[in-house]
Amino acid sequence: MKRVIVGITGATGTIYGVRLMEMMQADPEMEIHLIMSRSAKLTLKMEHDLELDYINGLAHEVHDPGNIGASISSGSFHSSGMVIAPCSIKTMSNIAMGNTGDLISRAADVILKERRTLVVAIRETPLHLGHIENLARLARIGAVIFPPVPAFYNRPASLQDVVDQSCMRMLDQLDIHIESAPRWGEEGGVPAVGQQISGGRGS
Ligand SMILES: Cc1cc2nc3c(=O)[nH]c(=O)nc-3n(C[C@H](O)[C@H](O)[C@H](O)COP(=O)(O)O)c2cc1C
């Protein structure tokens, strides 16, 4: 089993967290632990028609963001790492400063102290110096700072192509290799958003 923790916060781009989990369905060895912040649920409603039940159904275990006693809040819970996508400035800054008052920041802090991989898909623009200083601090304590910046060399034909390419690269950071988008000089792809499990929009 490869365990991965997925955090989804209230920054715009909740689709990144959803798509990461959809892609990981391709690997039967994956065990996904999901935490969605309260703000993420609000942002999701503004951005998508996807139902929360569908998103929760992509995870093996869904954790309440307020449950700081959850399994994933302990270093004894072994995992391959954690990805927060999208990651708000608030959550990024909390992790950088060691403010671990909710489960997303606590689980992320545990990942860092245990020297595992934390991928932070920070989503804000433009950035002021305070943001940049917190990002630098987070990079120094071991996080992978991964703003989901589109690539164009693979000639994306849709928004989904753009999202898939970033998600594939985020999973690469966790040593999970899913061919959801063409790599440089290659072809590839996985089914569309909302089509991965029964009960999804496309089922
Ligand atoms: C539609 C919408 C889009 C937002 N986009 C961003 C964003 O891109 N980056 C960001 O840092 N915050 C963004 N926010 C604000 C966060 O949701 C807010 O700071 C929240 O407190 C983050 O909490 P969380 O990190 O616990 O999810 C957005 C809010 C809304 C409603």
The ligand as an ORCA input file, in Angstrom:
! r2SCAN-3c Opt
* xyz 0 1
  C     -13.681     31.921     -4.579
  C     -12.524     32.077     -3.647
  C     -11.246     32.017     -4.141
  C     -10.139     32.163     -3.305
  N      -8.887     32.067     -3.849
  C      -7.810     32.128     -3.041
  C      -6.508     31.920     -3.588
  O      -6.332     31.693     -4.782
  N      -5.461     31.931     -2.723
  C      -5.610     32.136     -1.380
  O      -4.621     32.122     -0.667
  N      -6.841     32.337     -0.850
  C      -7.934     32.322     -1.634
  N      -9.195     32.484     -1.102
  C      -9.329     32.796      0.344
  C      -9.251     31.566      1.225
  O     -10.359     30.711      0.982
  C      -9.234     32.012      2.696
  O      -8.046     32.711      2.984
  C      -9.430     30.902      3.668
  O      -9.404     31.422      4.971
  C      -8.368     29.834      3.534
  O      -8.581     28.890      4.566
  P      -7.992     27.415      4.480
  O      -6.539     27.529      4.171
  O      -8.233     26.861      5.846
  O      -8.768     26.679      3.448
  C     -10.320     32.372     -1.923
  C     -11.632     32.435     -1.413
  C     -12.710     32.298     -2.252
  C     -14.085     32.358     -1.687
*
